[in-house]
Amino acid sequence: MLEGRARVKETDMSVKMQIQAMACASQALDVYDVSDCLSIAAHIKKEFDKMYGGGWQCVLLFLEHACDDDGRR
């Protein structure tokens, strides 16, 4: 459902690490509800801690937009 809609906004990670982060996020979304941000972030952090050592932080942001009755944002 969310494939292809996620993006990295700002990072100093290598492209390889960004791809791995997206893969971890995709795995987490297969397991946890999209509204369970804490579990998703914990999953990504745990995987990165295993791959690259401890000390990682994971920040998630889900944005939605709403339209009024006339279809305007």
Residue pairs with C-beta under 8 A, 6 or more apart in sequence:
2 29
2 34
3 26
6 22
6 25
8 18
8 21
8 22
9 61
11 18
13 21
17 52
20 47
20 48
20 51
21 44
21 48
24 43
24 44
24 47
24 48
25 40
25 44
27 43
27 47
28 39
28 40
28 43
28 44
29 40
31 39
31 43
32 39
32 40
32 43
34 40
34 62
37 60
37 62
40 60
41 58
41 59
41 60
42 58
44 58
45 56
45 57
45 58
48 56
48 58
49 55
49 56
65 73
66 73
67 73
